[in-house]
Amino acid sequence: MMSKVGSPKSSVATQLWHFILHLRWHYQLFILSGGFLLGGFLSTNLDISSFLLQFANVHLLLFGGATAYNSFWDKDEGPIGGLQYPPKMQPWMWTGSLLLQGVGMVIAITQGLVYSSIYLLSMLFFWLYSTPLARWKSHPVKSLVAIGVSTGFNGVLLGYLAAGNEGINIAVWVAALGVTLMLLSLYPISQIYQIGEDRIRGDYTFAVRYEKKGVTRFFVVSFLIGLMLVGLAIGISNFWLAVLFGGMGVMVGLIVFVLLKGLSTTSEDYSKVMWIKYGTSMAFVLFLVTALILKHSRIMEYLT
């Protein structure tokens, strides 16, 4: 059935829909947006029009295009992050994924040289991650660097600069490192149910190399250190908000740890893995959206 759906004879509308599915916009918005939102929170002021434009640019065009580009080279037949039944991609989708990122780059240039340079750096790491010419995805450490820089570290910087700032202060650098570690703590979890397919494809991923035990240990260390760093950055702005963030983070971390212990390494646990990633990420995204609104609507001034 999948080969028929993904065949070249499928209608233009069907192919377009399959391409949109591979952009996995829901995944970008619900799982990867925390860093950008934190950057906006750490800003003293907020240029709302610029912030919202670049938020859409980063998550829909940059992250979405990069995800589709990765899907083109992966050619997955089993479940992938945010897409349980990935349709087969067509040759034109490779061009389409690069075109989306290119349009995003043009929009990023309007934000200035520093912003567009960071945006371009993320594009480069996404390319290194997926392309057969480099294929960092198949290397346990290089894959962490590519994902950590492109989506975690740079996400915070892009959010801060999009809010209307020019210089980057120490709190933002600390927050960027913390978000990177928290994001990476979850990254290998979605590889657990893909171990078999990755081995067949020859991708020596983190989960293939260190297996579930190593993924669990990595989660605990990276998540806790990242949580402390992000809490420290938030604490510079508001102490009690940092305490609340830390308390919520510890509870979420404990829940994820318990769920991780019960996971198998087969695609049967796909829904459990996605629940972990969506649940954990959405908890922080909702927290940051609330904190950002409170701070920049000046409500927090009356609460402190």
N, C-alpha and C positions, 0 to 999 in steps of 0.2 A: 504493500500500500504506500509506503513512504517513497519508494522509487518512482511510483506513478505520480505522486503529488509533487515530487521535486524534479520531474522530467522536463526537458526543454519544451515539450508540447503544452505545458501548463499555461494558462492565460496570463496576460500581462498583469491583470489585477491580482491574480493569485501570487505571482512572483513578487510583486510589490509588497503584498501582505507578508510574505515569508521574509522578505528583507527587513521590514519593520519589526517583525518578531525577533530577528537576530540582533537588532539594535538594543533590545532588552531595556527599554527606557524605564520600566518599572524598577528594574534592578539598580540602574544608575541613581534614580531618585530616592529610593528607599534604603539603599545600602551604602552608596558611595558619597552621599551629599553631606555627611556629617562634618567633614573637614572644611568644606567651603563655608558652611553655616557658622562653624566655630571662628573662622577668620572674620566673618562679619560681626560676630559678637564681640570679638576682641578690639574691634575698631572703635575709636572715640565717637566718630560720627558715621552716618550711613547715608550714602547717595543711593536711594532706593531704586531709581530707574536704572542706573548703571549696574547695581548689584543684581537685580532681577534679570537684566539682559545677559550678563555674563554667567549667571547661574544656569540659565537655559542653554547658553552656548557651550559651557563646559560639560554639562551632564547629558544633553541631547545630541550635540554635534561631535564634541571631542570624545567623550566616553562611549557614546553610542556608536560612532563610526569606528572607533578602535576595537570595540567588542565584535562588530560585524566583520572587521578585517581579520580578527583572530579566528572567528568561526569559519571563515573562508578557508584558512589554512589547516584548521583542525579537522574539518570534515567529520564532525561527531555524528554518530548514529544513536548513541545513548544519551541519557539526561545530562544537561549542562546547567551551570548556574542560572537560575531564573527561567529555564526553558526545558521542560521535561521531555518534550518530543520535538527536537529541532528538525525543521524541514531542510531538505537538501538545498544548498546554495547554487546559484547559477554563475557563470563566468563574469557577467556584467556587475555582479555585486561587489567584486574586488574593487572595481573602479568607483562604484557608488560609495563604498566605505571611505575611500581616500578623498572623494569629492566632498563628503560631509565634513571631514576634518579640515579640508582646505577652506571651505566656506567659514568654518569656525575660526580659522586662523585669520581670515580677513576681518571678521568681527572683533577678534582679540586685538588687532593692530590699533583699533580705535581707542583702546584703553591705555595705550602708551607702550614704549619700548620695553620696559622691565616686565610688564604684564605679558606682552606678546612673546618675549623671550622664554619666560617660564612655560607658557602654553606650548611653544615650539619644542621645548625640552621634553614635555610630556609626550608629545607626538613621536619624538625620537625614541623614547623608551618603549612606547607601545609597539613601534615598528620592530625594535630589537627583540621584544618579547615574542612576537608572532612569526616574523618572516623566516623562511627556511634558510636565508642567507646568514642569519645569526641564531635564531631559535633559542633565545634565553629561557623560554618556558621549559625547555627540556633539561635545564640545569638548576638544581635546588637553590643555590645561593643567588645566582644571577636573576632568577625569576623573582625572588624576594626584592632584590634591588629595583628591578623594572617596575613592579607593581607598587612597591613602597614609595618610590619617587614620583611616579606618574599620577597616582590617584590619592595617596595619603599626604605626603609632604607638600607637593605642589598644590594640592587641593586647598590647604589652609592658606598658603601664600596668595593664591588666586582670589580666594574669598576676601582676604584682608585688603588686597589692592583694589578689587572691584568695588569695595565699599567707599573708595575715594581717598585712600591713603597713598603716600609715596614712599617714605622710609619704612623699614620693617624693624620693629623693636624686639628686644630679647624675649618677651612673653610670647610673641608670635613664633619665633624660632623654636622655643621650648614646646609650644603647642603642636607645631608641625611634626616634630620628632615624636611626640606622644601619640598623635593621631596615626602616624605611620606604623608604630608598633602595635596599636590596637587593631588597626585594619589588617596588618599582616598576621596577627594572632588568629584571625578568622579565615584568612586566605587558604591555607592548606586543608582546612576542614572540608571544603567543597571538592578536594581532590581525592578524598577517601573512597568515595563510591566510584571513582573513575580510574582506580589503580589498574584494573585489568585492561581497560581500553588504552590507557596511556602506555602500558608496557608493550602492547601489540604495536602501537604507533611508534614506539621508540623514544617516547618522552620520559626522561629521567627526572620526574617531578619531585618535589619535596616529600609528598606522601609515598611515592614509590621508593625513595631512598630511605626514609626514616620510619615508614609504616605508621600505624595508628598510635602506637605508644609514643613515638617521637613527635607526632602532630600534637598530641595531648600535652606533653611537656612544654613544647614550644608555645602553645596557647597560654598556659599558666604564666610562664615567665614574661612573655611579650605583653600580654594583656595587663598584668599587674604593674609593670614598669610604665607602660603607656598610660595607664589610668592615673598613676601618680603624677606624671609629667603634665597631662592635660589638666588635672585637678590643680596643680601648682599654677599653671597659666591662668586658669579661671579665677583662682584665689587672689591674684594680683588685682583683678577687677572687683571681685566680691567674695569675701571669705565664706559666708554662709552658703552661697550658691555652690562653692567648691566642695564644701562638706556634704551637701545634698548630692552632688554629682558623684563624689567618692563613695558614699553609702549605696547609692543606686548601682554604681559600677560593681561593687563587691558582690551584691546580691545577684546581679546578672551573670557575673563571672562564675559564681558557685553553681548556678543553674546550668550554664553551658558545660561546665566541667562534669557534672553528673550525667548530662545527656550524652556527652562525648564518650564516656565510659561504656555506654550501652550501644554504641554504633557498631555496625558490621562494615565490611569493606565491599559491599555489593550495592548495585543500583536500587535494591529494594528499600534502602534507607534514604533514598533521595529526598523524600518529603520531610524526614526528620532533620536532615542537614539544612534544607532550605528554611525550615522553621527556626533552627538555631540562628542562621545568618539574618533572616528577616526580623526575628524577634529581638535579637541583640542590637542590630543596627537601628531599628525603628525606635527602640527605647531611647537611644542617644539622640537620634534625629528629632524626635518630638521634644525632648528636653531642651535641645539647642534652639529649636524654633521658638519655644516658649520664652527661653532666656533672652533670645535676640529681640523678640517683640517687646518684652518687659523693659529691656535696657534702652532701646532706641525709641520707645514711645514715652520714655521718661517716667514710666510707672515705678521702676525700681528705685528712683530717687525718693519716693514716698514710703518705700518699704525698708529703707536702710537708715 
